[in-house]
């Protein structure tokens, strides 16, 4: 047995390793090693954001003190979700990894019901749509990270898009296993190929700040207006882990943490330039902890974190978000459905901007969407087939989840569009 003075806890060793400065080879190897984990597919995790709305004053954002007070009263949730709050007061439910998409949806639905009851008792509700259709973009969460992000985006020349992204967008995120290592290249490529089609199918953000934007997915348009070295798709080649590492080291540093604070980086400094010492930041070199944090400031539409984060779906109300979760999962995890979807969306694989702007009004994207939905209907769990069939009917009609916001806007204005998504869900299995 080692002498007591040589015994150190795992936590102590990790802290020491996290405080050591990096070299480029070590940084590259660390990012590549953590990008994808070898293993079977099947496990699913879901995260759903919604805009927090005061039902009595829908034009005003909910003050931070009130948000903290009401969220402090949320009990442990039956499905195991964590509750967090985004910069504009959006509330996110992050479900745990579960054996399949049916279990993940059921757990998140149960947690949404409990959270919704707590919010309703305080005359609050969630609007799960891709962009806030009514209120101007405004930050209410005072966290130092978010203040530094705002300043970085302003210095980078995209202040408006940065604030809108942080405070006025919401998404459904589907987290899937990376799968066996031998298939990583094709799996990551398929996740990207599906992107434009699923952007069009999930589009639920035709309004922002009280007016139509001319885009079916304004959320995707906002993300596209940001620095593509941070938010653009990772290139799809034969070595997705290595490509992710190269992407991460070339991406600009957003902020340098100093204790509980965060200092924004107001110039364009690649992480690799900080590592090499070409550009000093914070009077020191970066550590492994800085690298880990830097990875949390990168937002490509498919982000490797050991698993695959599918980040390109708009948040949408019932029954659409469960349908979107099921479709995304089976079109990547079910081999027969995946092959059919790959064939259906071959012609639209790079049409990200077109999908966000025109959505299903584009003939090629609509045809691809119909093919993907047909492939998915046969493969989804039986408990979610009614929702997926309803989504297929919606796509067949040429409408998307955001069409209901258009209808509400025309009937009662932008406040009605916001409030319409906080009410009772449409009957399951129907296409409103």
PyMOL commands that set and color helices and strands:
alter all, ss='L'
color gray80, all
select helices_A, chain A and resi 4-6+10-19+24-35+64-72+101-121+144-155+159-168+181-202+218-224+228-231+240-250+271-276+288-295+320-333+335-344+346-348+352-357+359-361+363-377+382-396+403-412+414-420
alter helices_A, ss='H'
color red, helices_A
select strands_A, chain A and resi 44-54+82-85+91-94+124-127+171-176+207-208+211-212+255-258+261-264+302-304+308-314
alter strands_A, ss='S'
color yellow, strands_A
deselect
rebuild
show_as cartoon
